[in-house]
Amino acid sequence: MTWPHTLLFIFPLLWSGSIASAADTAPTCIVEHGQRTCGKVALTFDACPTGKPDEYDEKVIDVLLREKVPATLFMSGRWVEKNQDRAKSLASQPQFEIAAHSYYHPHMMEKTDERDKREFLRTQAVIKKV
């Protein structure tokens, strides 16, 4: 099986129990893929406006919580602003890692590096505030 060549920019939201400053502009690392020999997978889910009513799947979250399955939840800034109580609830679950998706959910490869940076920093600021 071949995977599409994509890069994931990791902007730290939580680091050693404290929230990273929005002034921290450099990504922690760029991840292309995990180890291919360890037999593990990382579950990631998005919570973001897509123009469809299913921008967040409560049933999936219910299963993850019930089965105590860890996952990374990528939240867009607009989604967090619109769903503050839900975002706070998800962030309170120790099995979930919260990560910045983007703010407007553009196709990042079609935007400039500066625009991408603004998207992530704005989202990080919104998540920190909420």
Secondary structure as the mmCIF struct_conf table of DSSP 4:
data_model
#
loop_
_struct_conf.conf_type_id
_struct_conf.id
_struct_conf.beg_label_comp_id
_struct_conf.beg_label_asym_id
_struct_conf.beg_label_seq_id
_struct_conf.end_label_comp_id
_struct_conf.end_label_asym_id
_struct_conf.end_label_seq_id
STRN STRN1 LEU A 8 ILE A 10
BEND BEND1 LEU A 13 LEU A 13
STRN STRN2 LEU A 14 TRP A 15
TURN_TY1_P TURN_TY1_P1 SER A 16 GLY A 17
STRN STRN3 SER A 18 ILE A 19
HELX_LH_PP_P HELX_LH_PP_P1 ALA A 20 SER A 21
TURN_TY1_P TURN_TY1_P2 ALA A 22 ALA A 23
BEND BEND2 ALA A 26 ALA A 26
BEND BEND3 THR A 28 THR A 28
STRN STRN4 CYS A 29 VAL A 31
BEND BEND4 GLU A 32 GLU A 32
BEND BEND5 ARG A 36 CYS A 38
STRN STRN5 THR A 44 ALA A 47
BEND BEND6 GLY A 51 PRO A 53
BEND BEND7 GLU A 55 TYR A 56
HELX_RH_AL_P HELX_RH_AL_P1 GLU A 58 GLU A 67
TURN_TY1_P TURN_TY1_P3 LYS A 68 LYS A 68
STRN STRN6 ALA A 71 MET A 75
HELX_RH_AL_P HELX_RH_AL_P2 GLY A 77 LYS A 82
TURN_TY1_P TURN_TY1_P4 ASN A 83 ASN A 83
HELX_RH_AL_P HELX_RH_AL_P3 GLN A 84 ALA A 91
TURN_TY1_P TURN_TY1_P5 SER A 92 SER A 92
TURN_TY1_P TURN_TY1_P6 PRO A 94 GLN A 95
STRN STRN7 PHE A 96 ALA A 100
BEND BEND8 TYR A 103 TYR A 104
HELX_RH_3T_P HELX_RH_3T_P1 MET A 108 GLU A 110
BEND BEND9 LYS A 111 LYS A 111
HELX_RH_AL_P HELX_RH_AL_P4 ASP A 113 LYS A 129
#
